[in-house]
Amino acid sequence: MRFHFKKYNSNNEEQIDPVLDSFRTRFWLDEHCWFVQCDWNPENSFAGIYTIPFAFSDFEFVFPVISKSTCPTNNDQSTYDCVRRLIYKLDLNQYLYESKIEFFNIQDLSLALPATHHVWSMVPKFNRLRVLRVSSSTEHSQHIESYIFK
């Protein structure tokens, strides 16, 4: 589910906490062991909320993103095991934020260049990669080869 904050606030975390708190009930946590995660861009008013482990094969990641979850162990490597296709986009003006999301089973990667070192930490292994889509503006096309053969 994606949502838009009616009133943009540079500290969206204060607005996200009440949303996540609504999923911190006995029904969600104790009876069903269901957890949710909220991802948001710190520079705009858009956010997404989804259950974890992530159950879909496609994931669009627009960096930078900050994540917060109801899961007590938010560093489980199996959280994104179902993801097979990753679409990674980067706003170069805003890449100071770090994300701890990792994808270990990527088969299809769409990458818009330029990319930072961050994408390589998100996809630490390419052993299952079958399709690589790279797009770039002409000003960055000279760097494509260095990314592909890295």
C-alpha positions in Angstrom: 0.0 0.0 0.0 1.4 3.4 -0.9 0.2 6.6 0.7 0.8 10.3 0.6 1.2 12.6 3.6 -1.4 15.3 3.4 0.9 17.7 5.1 4.5 17.3 4.2 6.8 17.3 7.2 10.6 17.0 7.0 10.4 14.6 9.9 7.9 12.0 8.5 9.0 9.5 11.1 6.7 11.3 13.6 3.8 10.7 11.3 4.8 7.1 10.5 5.0 6.0 14.2 1.2 6.2 14.7 0.6 4.2 11.5 3.0 1.5 12.6 1.5 1.5 16.1 -1.8 0.5 14.7 -0.1 -2.8 13.6 1.5 -3.4 17.1 -1.6 -5.1 18.5 -2.0 -8.6 19.9 -3.9 -9.5 16.8 -1.0 -8.7 14.5 2.0 -9.6 16.7 1.0 -12.3 19.1 -1.9 -14.1 17.4 -0.6 -14.1 13.8 3.1 -13.0 14.0 2.5 -10.6 11.2 4.9 -7.7 10.8 4.8 -4.6 8.6 7.4 -2.3 7.3 7.1 1.3 6.2 9.5 2.8 3.7 9.6 6.5 3.0 11.7 9.0 1.2 12.9 11.7 3.6 12.6 14.4 1.0 9.0 14.0 -0.1 5.6 13.0 1.2 5.3 9.5 -0.3 5.6 6.3 1.7 4.8 2.6 1.3 3.7 0.0 3.8 3.8 -3.7 3.3 4.0 -7.0 5.3 7.3 -8.7 5.8 8.7 -11.0 4.8 8.0 -9.3 1.4 5.8 -11.7 -0.5 6.0 -10.4 -4.1 8.6 -11.1 -6.8 9.0 -7.4 -7.9 10.4 -4.6 -5.8 10.9 -1.0 -6.9 13.4 0.8 -4.8 13.7 4.6 -5.2 16.7 5.7 -3.1 17.0 7.3 -0.7 14.6 5.5 1.6 14.3 5.2 5.3 12.6 2.1 6.7 10.9 1.3 10.0 9.2 -1.9 11.0 7.1 -3.6 13.7 9.5 -6.6 13.5 11.7 -6.9 16.5 14.6 -8.3 14.5 14.6 -6.0 11.5 17.8 -7.5 10.0 16.5 -10.8 8.9 18.2 -11.7 5.6 15.2 -13.7 4.4 12.9 -10.7 4.5 13.2 -10.2 0.7 13.9 -13.8 -0.4 10.8 -13.8 -2.8 12.1 -10.7 -4.7 13.4 -11.8 -8.1 13.1 -8.5 -10.0 14.6 -5.3 -8.5 14.1 -1.9 -10.0 16.6 0.5 -8.5 16.4 4.3 -9.0 18.6 6.9 -7.3 18.1 10.6 -6.7 21.7 11.8 -6.9 20.9 14.9 -4.8 19.8 12.8 -1.9 22.0 9.7 -1.4 23.3 10.4 2.1 20.8 8.0 3.7 21.7 4.4 4.4 19.3 1.5 4.0 19.8 -2.0 5.4 17.7 -3.8 2.8 19.4 -6.6 1.1 18.3 -8.8 -1.9 19.9 -12.2 -2.2 17.8 -13.9 -4.9 17.7 -11.2 -7.7 17.2 -12.7 -11.1 16.3 -9.5 -12.9 17.9 -6.1 -12.1 16.9 -2.8 -13.7 19.4 -0.1 -12.8 19.4 3.6 -13.7 22.9 5.0 -13.9 24.7 6.6 -12.3 24.5 4.3 -9.3 26.3 4.6 -6.1 28.1 1.9 -4.1 24.8 1.5 -2.2 23.3 -0.7 -4.9 26.1 -3.2 -4.6 25.5 -3.5 -0.8 21.8 -4.1 -1.5 22.6 -6.9 -4.0 25.6 -8.5 -2.4 25.5 -11.6 -4.7 24.8 -11.8 -8.4 24.9 -15.6 -8.7 21.2 -15.8 -9.6 21.2 -12.8 -12.0 19.8 -13.6 -15.4 18.7 -10.2 -16.7 20.4 -6.9 -16.3 18.8 -3.8 -17.7 20.9 -0.6 -17.5 19.6 2.8 -18.5 21.5 6.0 -18.5 21.5 9.5 -19.8 24.1 10.3 -22.4 26.2 12.2 -19.9 26.7 9.0 -17.9 27.0 6.4 -20.7 30.8 6.3 -20.5 30.5 4.7 -17.1 28.1 1.9 -18.1 30.9 -0.5 -18.9 32.6 -0.1 -15.6 29.4 -0.9 -13.7 28.5 -3.9 -15.8 31.9 -5.6 -15.5 32.4 -4.8 -11.8 
